[in-house]
Amino acid sequence: MSALSGLHPGLAPYAAALVSYFPGLKVTSVYRSPTTQLALWRNRARNPYPVATPGTSYHEYRRAWDMVGPPELLELAGRTWESWGGTWGGRFSRADPIHFQA
């Protein structure tokens, strides 16, 4: 799945399987360079989702991706991902339901 090509090679097959189980969801962000993460951080006030401080985002380490779609599908995908041992952003203290990481 090319949308996930920026993920760590050991994580990509599991993420691809999850994405294939929920075709109503679309991958929107995978790897982010430190420069991209810094730009997101600087504009976080205009972002409806939480943005990690540069240097702490799992996206920068190829260990996270974001997906968008219907909230009920994101929750199902999040619970499935958690059952596989991953972390879903929907459970963060400042919820980030589009975020999946390992």
Secondary structure, DSSP 8 states (H G I E B T S, - for coil): -GGGTTS-TTTHHHHHHHHHH-TT-EEEE----HHHHHHHHHTGGG-SS----TT--GGGGT-EEEEES-HHHHHHHHHHHHHTT-EEGGGSSS--TTEEE-
